[in-house]
Amino acid sequence: MNIWNPWHGCKKYSEGCEHCYMYYLDSQRDKDGSEIYKVKTNFNLPIKKTRDGNYKVPSGTTLMVCMTSDFFLEEADEWRQEVWNMIKTRQDVTFWLQTKRAERVKDSLPADWGEGYENVIICFTAENQERADERIPILLNLPFKHKAIMCAPMIGEITLDKYLKDNCFETVLVDGENYDGHRPLYYDWVKKLYEECVKYNVNFDFCGTGNVFIRDGKIYNIPKAYQKVMALKSELQNPLIYKQEDIKIQPRCKTCKRRDSCNGCRWCGRCK
């Protein structure tokens, strides 16, 4: 998957936003994550062409949209129709739209939406059971042909059984909290969702453990570079598409293990 950020910045919206990764990354560049602006250099990425007239984004690509913002952010209302136009133009590209702002989606769809564009996947995020029960019923009633749920950062136990049984969702994803966040993710929480997805034949992707992962009562502090690796090693994937021997751990900075080499980042303390 590739990322397309037509705008950047966001307003914290619920408890899952407390340690937002985008805010952390912006702070590393002395930027304010709450500053929302149109990314002019990349705004028209899906329709950009090379000198020979071909699209820069190849046919068959999946673009994850607004990973440093929220697609249905109120402050982006004036730009969204242009994005819808590009999405409609590139029917050969799949667009993954992710949001916490469930109540804004219906009124933000284009006039010709109908039952939905075939090349759009809508993903609602839910960090705990309260937010799942608040947002997912809204998603069930929205006219999208492809729907997904992302429990991230998962900061509380969640059951999705009553939502998955009608086969309305194609994928469930789970991730822990990282960067500035240290709220733990429990193996048993992930396993429960995995088993529910297996029960209803829904794709399940355990994306990452987060900084703090608890299994069998033992606390694991896992650097960002290893979180995906450890999630894959758990074999909580449906379908299971990885073999243990295929999961490679790349060499990292010996101090913080977050980067390929030490650059004095805040994690190793060299800059203090």
LONUBA-215682 format. One record per residue: x, y negated, z of N, C-alpha, C, CB in turn; residue in one letter. Coordinates in steps of 0.1 Angstrom, whole numbers. Glycine has a CB too. Layout:
BEGIN
X|Y|Z|X|Y|Z|X|Y|Z|X|Y|Z|A
...
END
This chain:
BEGIN
8|12|0|0|0|0|9|-13|0|-9|0|12|M
3|-23|-6|10|-36|-6|2|-46|1|13|-40|-21|N
8|-57|5|1|-68|12|-1|-80|4|8|-71|25|I
-13|-86|5|-15|-99|-2|-22|-108|9|-25|-97|-14|W
-15|-119|12|-20|-129|22|-23|-142|14|-9|-131|33|N
-35|-144|10|-39|-156|3|-40|-168|12|-53|-154|-4|P
-42|-165|25|-40|-176|36|-34|-170|48|-54|-182|39|W
-29|-178|56|-21|-174|68|-26|-181|80|-6|-177|66|H
-24|-175|92|-28|-181|105|-42|-176|109|-28|-196|104|G
-45|-176|122|-58|-171|127|-61|-177|140|-58|-156|127|C
-73|-176|144|-77|-180|158|-80|-167|166|-90|-189|158|K
-74|-166|178|-76|-154|186|-91|-153|189|-68|-155|199|K
-96|-140|188|-111|-138|187|-116|-129|198|-114|-132|174|Y
-108|-119|202|-113|-110|212|-101|-105|220|-121|-98|207|S
-103|-96|230|-92|-92|238|-81|-84|231|-97|-83|249|E
-84|-78|219|-73|-72|212|-63|-82|206|-80|-64|201|G
-67|-94|205|-59|-105|199|-48|-110|209|-67|-116|194|C
-49|-106|222|-41|-112|232|-26|-113|229|-43|-105|245|E
-21|-102|223|-7|-101|220|-5|-99|204|0|-89|227|H
-12|-107|197|-12|-107|182|2|-106|176|-20|-118|176|C
4|-97|168|17|-95|161|21|-107|153|18|-82|153|Y
10|-113|146|13|-124|137|18|-136|145|0|-128|129|M
11|-139|157|16|-149|166|30|-147|170|6|-150|178|Y
34|-135|173|47|-132|178|57|-135|166|48|-117|182|Y
54|-130|154|63|-132|143|65|-146|140|59|-124|131|L
54|-154|140|54|-168|138|63|-175|148|41|-174|137|D
61|-171|161|69|-177|171|84|-175|169|65|-172|185|S
88|-164|163|102|-161|160|108|-171|150|104|-147|155|Q
99|-178|143|103|-188|133|99|-202|137|97|-185|119|R
96|-203|150|92|-216|156|79|-221|149|103|-226|155|D
70|-212|146|58|-216|140|46|-213|149|56|-209|126|K
35|-220|147|23|-218|154|13|-209|147|16|-232|158|D
10|-197|152|2|-188|145|-13|-192|144|2|-175|152|G
-17|-202|151|-31|-207|150|-32|-217|139|-35|-213|164|S
-21|-221|133|-22|-230|121|-26|-222|109|-8|-238|119|E
-38|-226|103|-43|-219|92|-41|-226|79|-58|-216|94|I
-36|-220|69|-33|-227|57|-33|-217|45|-20|-234|57|Y
-37|-223|33|-37|-215|21|-22|-213|16|-45|-223|10|K
-19|-200|13|-6|-197|8|-5|-199|-7|-2|-182|12|V
-1|-211|-10|-2|-215|-24|7|-207|-34|1|-230|-26|K
19|-204|-29|28|-196|-37|23|-182|-41|41|-196|-31|T
14|-177|-33|10|-163|-35|-5|-162|-36|15|-155|-23|N
-12|-173|-36|-27|-172|-36|-33|-164|-47|-32|-186|-36|F
-27|-165|-59|-33|-159|-71|-25|-146|-75|-33|-168|-83|N
-19|-140|-65|-11|-128|-68|-17|-117|-77|-7|-121|-55|L
-30|-113|-74|-36|-103|-83|-36|-106|-98|-49|-99|-78|P
-37|-119|-101|-38|-122|-115|-25|-128|-121|-50|-132|-117|I
-15|-128|-113|-2|-133|-118|3|-123|-129|9|-134|-107|K
10|-129|-139|15|-121|-150|30|-123|-152|7|-123|-163|K
36|-112|-158|50|-113|-161|51|-121|-175|56|-99|-162|T
63|-123|-179|66|-130|-192|60|-122|-204|81|-132|-194|R
59|-109|-202|54|-101|-214|39|-100|-213|61|-88|-214|D
32|-107|-204|18|-107|-203|11|-96|-195|13|-106|-216|G
19|-88|-188|13|-77|-179|11|-83|-165|23|-65|-179|N
2|-77|-158|0|-81|-144|11|-77|-136|-13|-75|-139|Y
15|-86|-127|26|-83|-117|22|-72|-107|31|-95|-110|K
9|-71|-104|4|-61|-95|-1|-50|-104|-7|-66|-86|V
5|-38|-105|2|-28|-114|-12|-22|-112|12|-17|-114|P
-18|-17|-122|-31|-10|-121|-29|2|-111|-35|-5|-135|S
-39|5|-103|-38|16|-93|-33|12|-80|-30|26|-99|G
-28|-1|-78|-23|-5|-66|-34|-8|-55|-15|-19|-68|T
-31|-5|-43|-40|-9|-32|-34|-21|-25|-42|2|-22|T
-41|-32|-24|-37|-44|-18|-44|-46|-4|-39|-57|-27|L
-36|-47|7|-42|-50|20|-42|-65|21|-34|-43|31|M
-54|-70|23|-56|-85|22|-57|-91|36|-69|-88|14|V
-50|-103|37|-50|-111|49|-45|-103|61|-65|-115|52|C
-34|-97|60|-28|-90|72|-22|-100|82|-17|-80|67|M
-21|-113|78|-16|-123|88|-27|-133|91|-4|-130|82|T
-40|-128|89|-51|-137|91|-63|-128|92|-53|-148|80|S
-75|-133|89|-87|-125|88|-95|-130|76|-96|-127|101|D
-99|-120|68|-105|-124|55|-118|-132|57|-108|-111|47|F
-125|-130|68|-138|-137|70|-137|-148|80|-148|-127|74|F
-125|-153|82|-122|-165|90|-130|-177|85|-107|-168|90|L
-137|-184|94|-145|-195|91|-137|-206|83|-152|-201|103|E
-125|-208|88|-116|-218|82|-112|-215|68|-104|-220|91|E
-114|-203|63|-111|-199|50|-123|-199|40|-104|-186|50|A
-134|-204|45|-146|-203|36|-144|-210|23|-158|-210|44|D
-137|-221|23|-135|-229|10|-127|-222|0|-130|-243|14|E
-119|-212|4|-110|-205|-5|-115|-191|-9|-96|-203|2|W
-125|-186|-2|-128|-172|-3|-134|-168|-17|-138|-168|8|R
-142|-178|-22|-149|-175|-35|-138|-172|-46|-158|-186|-39|Q
-128|-180|-46|-117|-178|-56|-111|-164|-55|-106|-188|-54|E
-110|-159|-42|-105|-146|-40|-115|-135|-45|-102|-143|-25|V
-127|-137|-42|-137|-128|-47|-137|-127|-63|-151|-132|-43|W
-134|-138|-69|-134|-139|-84|-122|-130|-89|-132|-153|-89|N
-110|-131|-82|-99|-123|-85|-101|-109|-83|-86|-128|-78|M
-108|-105|-72|-111|-91|-69|-120|-85|-80|-118|-90|-55|I
-129|-93|-84|-138|-88|-95|-131|-87|-108|-150|-98|-97|K
-121|-96|-111|-113|-95|-123|-105|-83|-123|-104|-108|-124|T
-99|-79|-112|-90|-68|-111|-97|-55|-106|-78|-71|-102|R
-106|-50|-114|-113|-38|-111|-104|-26|-110|-124|-35|-120|Q
-92|-27|-115|-83|-16|-115|-74|-16|-103|-74|-16|-127|D
-76|-25|-94|-68|-26|-81|-78|-25|-69|-61|-40|-80|V
-74|-17|-59|-83|-16|-47|-79|-26|-37|-81|-1|-41|T
-89|-33|-31|-86|-43|-21|-91|-39|-7|-93|-56|-25|F
-82|-38|2|-86|-34|16|-88|-47|24|-74|-25|22|W
-100|-49|29|-104|-61|36|-106|-57|51|-116|-68|31|L
-99|-63|60|-99|-59|74|-104|-71|82|-86|-54|79|Q
-113|-69|92|-119|-80|99|-123|-77|113|-130|-87|92|T
-123|-86|122|-130|-85|135|-143|-93|135|-121|-90|147|K
-145|-101|125|-156|-111|125|-168|-104|118|-152|-124|118|R
-173|-94|125|-184|-86|119|-196|-95|115|-189|-75|128|A
-200|-104|123|-212|-112|121|-211|-121|110|-216|-119|134|E
-199|-124|104|-198|-134|94|-197|-127|80|-185|-141|96|R
-197|-114|79|-194|-107|66|-206|-109|57|-192|-93|69|V
-218|-106|61|-230|-106|52|-232|-119|45|-242|-103|60|K
-230|-130|52|-232|-144|46|-220|-148|38|-236|-154|57|D
-209|-141|38|-197|-145|31|-195|-137|18|-185|-143|40|S
-205|-128|15|-203|-120|2|-207|-129|-10|-212|-108|3|L
-201|-126|-21|-205|-133|-34|-219|-131|-38|-195|-130|-45|P
-224|-140|-46|-238|-139|-51|-241|-126|-59|-241|-151|-59|A
-231|-121|-66|-234|-109|-74|-229|-96|-68|-226|-111|-88|D
-228|-96|-55|-223|-85|-47|-232|-72|-49|-222|-88|-33|W
-245|-74|-48|-254|-62|-50|-251|-52|-39|-252|-56|-64|G
-248|-39|-44|-245|-28|-34|-230|-28|-31|-250|-15|-40|E
-223|-37|-37|-208|-37|-34|-200|-35|-46|-205|-27|-23|G
-187|-40|-46|-178|-37|-56|-171|-24|-54|-167|-49|-57|Y
-169|-16|-64|-164|-3|-62|-149|-4|-58|-164|5|-76|E
-142|-14|-60|-128|-15|-57|-125|-22|-44|-121|-22|-68|N
-135|-23|-35|-133|-29|-22|-136|-20|-11|-142|-42|-21|V
-127|-19|-1|-128|-11|11|-129|-21|23|-116|-1|14|I
-140|-20|31|-141|-29|42|-138|-21|55|-156|-35|43|I
-129|-27|63|-125|-21|75|-127|-30|87|-110|-17|75|C
-135|-25|97|-138|-33|109|-128|-28|120|-152|-31|114|F
-122|-37|127|-113|-33|138|-121|-33|151|-101|-42|139|T
-117|-24|160|-123|-23|173|-112|-18|183|-135|-13|173|A
-110|-26|193|-99|-23|202|-103|-15|214|-93|-36|207|E
-117|-14|217|-122|-6|228|-136|-3|225|-121|-15|242|N
-143|4|234|-156|9|232|-166|-3|230|-161|18|243|Q
-164|-13|238|-174|-24|238|-174|-31|224|-170|-35|248|E
-162|-33|218|-161|-39|205|-165|-29|194|-146|-44|202|R
-163|-16|196|-168|-7|186|-183|-7|185|-163|8|190|A
-190|-7|197|-204|-7|198|-210|-21|193|-209|-4|212|D
-202|-31|194|-207|-44|189|-206|-46|174|-198|-55|196|E
-195|-41|168|-192|-43|154|-196|-32|145|-177|-45|153|R
-195|-20|148|-197|-9|139|-212|-8|135|-193|4|145|I
-222|-10|143|-235|-10|138|-238|-20|127|-245|-12|150|P
-231|-32|128|-232|-42|118|-226|-36|105|-225|-55|122|I
-215|-30|106|-208|-24|94|-217|-13|87|-195|-18|98|L
-224|-6|95|-232|5|90|-243|0|81|-239|13|101|L
-248|-13|83|-259|-18|76|-254|-28|65|-268|-26|85|N
-241|-29|62|-236|-38|52|-235|-30|38|-223|-44|56|L
-237|-37|27|-236|-30|14|-222|-29|9|-245|-38|4|P
-214|-20|14|-201|-18|9|-201|-3|5|-190|-21|20|F
-194|0|-6|-193|14|-11|-183|22|-3|-190|14|-25|K
-173|15|3|-162|22|10|-160|15|23|-149|22|2|H
-161|23|34|-160|17|48|-150|25|56|-174|17|54|K
-143|17|65|-133|23|74|-133|16|87|-119|22|68|A
-128|23|97|-127|18|111|-112|18|115|-136|26|121|I
-107|7|121|-94|7|127|-94|4|141|-85|-3|119|M
-90|13|150|-89|11|164|-75|7|167|-93|24|172|C
-73|-6|167|-60|-12|169|-61|-27|173|-52|-10|156|A
-52|-31|182|-45|-22|191|-55|-15|200|-35|-30|200|P
-54|-2|201|-64|6|209|-60|4|224|-64|21|205|M
-68|-3|231|-65|-7|245|-75|0|255|-65|-22|247|I
-83|8|250|-93|16|258|-98|28|251|-104|7|263|G
-103|38|258|-108|50|252|-120|46|244|-112|60|263|E
-121|53|232|-132|50|222|-137|64|217|-127|41|211|I
-150|65|216|-156|76|209|-164|70|197|-166|84|219|T
-163|77|186|-170|72|174|-180|83|169|-160|69|163|L
-182|93|177|-190|105|173|-203|101|166|-192|114|184|D
-210|92|173|-224|89|168|-224|80|156|-231|81|179|K
-212|74|152|-211|66|140|-206|75|128|-202|55|143|Y
-198|85|131|-192|93|121|-201|104|115|-179|100|126|L
-211|108|123|-219|120|119|-227|118|107|-229|123|130|K
-230|105|102|-238|103|90|-229|102|78|-246|91|92|D
-216|104|79|-206|104|68|-206|90|61|-209|115|59|N
-207|79|68|-207|66|62|-192|61|61|-215|56|70|C
-183|67|68|-170|62|69|-160|71|62|-165|59|83|F
-150|66|55|-140|74|48|-128|76|56|-137|68|35|E
-124|66|65|-112|67|72|-113|60|86|-101|60|64|T
-106|66|95|-104|60|108|-89|59|111|-111|68|120|V
-84|48|115|-70|45|118|-68|41|132|-64|35|108|L
-57|45|138|-54|42|152|-40|37|153|-56|54|162|V
-38|27|161|-24|22|164|-24|16|178|-20|11|153|D
-12|16|184|-11|10|197|-7|-5|196|0|18|205|G
-3|-10|207|1|-25|208|16|-26|208|-5|-31|221|E
21|-35|200|35|-37|199|39|-51|200|40|-31|186|N
52|-54|197|58|-67|198|57|-72|212|51|-77|188|Y
49|-82|215|48|-88|229|39|-80|238|43|-102|228|D
31|-70|232|21|-63|240|26|-51|246|10|-60|231|G
21|-48|258|26|-35|266|14|-28|272|35|-39|276|H
2|-31|267|-10|-23|271|-9|-9|265|-23|-30|267|R
-9|1|274|-6|15|269|-16|21|260|-4|24|281|P
-12|30|252|-20|39|244|-19|53|249|-17|38|228|L
-30|60|252|-29|73|257|-31|84|246|-40|75|268|Y
-23|94|247|-24|105|237|-38|111|237|-13|116|240|Y
-44|112|249|-57|119|249|-68|110|242|-61|120|264|D
-66|97|242|-75|88|235|-75|91|220|-73|73|237|W
-62|92|215|-60|95|201|-65|108|197|-45|93|197|V
-62|118|205|-66|132|202|-81|133|201|-60|142|213|K
-88|126|210|-103|127|210|-108|121|197|-108|118|222|K
-103|110|192|-108|105|179|-104|114|167|-102|91|177|L
-92|119|168|-87|129|158|-97|141|157|-73|134|161|Y
-101|146|168|-110|158|168|-124|154|163|-111|163|182|E
-128|142|166|-141|137|160|-141|136|145|-145|124|167|E
-129|131|140|-128|130|126|-127|143|119|-115|121|122|C
-120|153|125|-119|166|120|-133|172|119|-109|175|128|V
-141|170|130|-154|176|131|-163|171|119|-161|171|144|K
-161|158|115|-170|153|105|-163|151|91|-176|139|109|Y
-151|157|90|-143|157|78|-140|142|73|-150|164|67|N
-136|134|83|-132|120|80|-117|119|81|-139|110|90|V
-111|112|71|-97|110|71|-93|103|84|-92|102|59|N
-82|107|91|-77|101|103|-62|98|102|-80|111|115|F
-58|86|104|-44|82|103|-40|76|116|-43|72|91|D
-31|83|123|-25|78|135|-13|70|131|-21|90|146|F
-14|57|130|-4|48|124|8|46|133|-10|35|121|C
6|45|146|17|42|155|13|43|169|22|28|152|G
23|45|178|21|47|192|20|34|200|32|56|198|T
25|23|194|26|11|202|39|12|211|14|9|211|G
41|1|219|53|1|227|53|11|239|55|-13|233|N
41|13|244|39|21|256|29|33|253|35|13|269|V
34|45|253|26|57|249|26|66|261|31|63|236|F
15|71|265|14|80|277|8|93|272|5|74|288|I
16|104|275|12|117|272|15|127|284|18|122|259|R
5|134|288|7|144|299|12|137|311|16|155|295|D
8|125|314|12|117|325|26|111|324|12|126|337|G
33|113|314|46|107|312|46|95|303|56|117|305|K
52|84|307|52|71|300|64|71|291|53|59|310|I
62|68|278|72|66|268|73|52|264|70|76|256|Y
84|46|264|86|32|259|93|34|245|95|23|269|N
85|31|235|89|34|221|92|21|213|79|43|214|I
104|19|209|107|7|200|99|8|187|122|7|197|P
97|-4|182|88|-5|170|93|4|159|88|-20|165|K
106|5|157|111|13|146|107|28|146|126|12|145|A
104|33|158|101|47|160|86|50|162|109|52|172|Y
78|40|163|64|42|166|56|50|156|57|29|168|Q
59|47|143|53|55|132|58|69|132|55|48|119|K
71|71|134|77|84|134|71|93|145|92|82|136|V
70|87|157|64|95|168|50|98|166|66|87|181|M
42|89|160|28|92|157|27|103|147|22|79|151|A
36|104|137|36|115|127|40|128|134|45|112|116|L
49|127|143|53|139|150|42|146|159|66|137|159|K
33|137|163|22|143|171|13|152|163|13|131|176|S
13|151|149|5|159|140|-10|156|142|8|174|142|E
-13|144|147|-27|140|148|-30|132|135|-30|131|160|L
-31|139|124|-34|133|111|-44|143|104|-21|132|102|Q
-54|137|98|-64|145|91|-66|139|77|-77|146|99|N
-62|145|66|-55|158|66|-41|156|70|-56|164|52|P
-35|167|75|-20|168|79|-12|168|66|-17|180|88|L
-6|157|62|1|156|50|16|155|52|-3|143|42|I
21|156|64|35|155|67|40|168|74|38|143|76|Y
52|172|71|58|183|77|69|177|87|64|193|67|K
71|184|98|81|179|107|95|176|101|83|189|119|Q
99|185|92|112|183|86|112|171|76|116|196|78|E
101|166|72|100|155|63|101|141|70|88|155|55|D
100|142|84|99|129|92|114|126|96|90|131|104|I
119|116|90|133|112|92|134|99|101|140|109|79|K
143|99|110|146|88|118|158|81|113|148|92|133|I
156|68|108|166|60|102|175|54|113|161|49|93|Q
188|53|110|197|46|120|193|32|123|212|47|115|P
194|28|135|190|14|139|200|8|148|176|15|146|R
198|-5|151|206|-12|161|207|-4|173|201|-26|163|C
219|-1|179|221|7|190|215|1|203|236|10|192|K
213|-12|203|208|-19|215|193|-18|215|213|-33|215|T
186|-23|205|172|-25|205|164|-14|197|168|-38|201|C
171|-9|187|166|2|178|154|-4|169|161|13|186|K
153|-17|168|142|-23|161|146|-26|146|137|-35|167|R
159|-28|144|163|-33|131|175|-24|126|167|-47|131|R
178|-25|113|189|-17|108|202|-20|114|190|-18|93|D
204|-33|118|216|-37|124|213|-49|134|227|-42|114|S
222|-52|143|219|-62|153|220|-76|147|229|-61|165|C
209|-84|149|210|-98|144|207|-108|155|199|-99|133|N
209|-103|167|207|-112|178|193|-115|182|214|-125|176|G
184|-106|178|170|-108|181|167|-108|196|161|-98|174|C
155|-112|200|152|-114|214|152|-100|221|138|-120|216|R
151|-89|214|150|-76|220|163|-71|226|144|-66|210|W
174|-75|220|187|-70|225|193|-79|235|196|-68|213|C
188|-92|235|193|-101|245|206|-108|242|195|-94|258|G
211|-105|230|224|-112|226|222|-127|224|229|-106|213|R
210|-131|221|208|-145|219|206|-153|232|196|-147|210|C
205|-146|243|203|-153|256|216|-159|261|196|-144|266|K
END
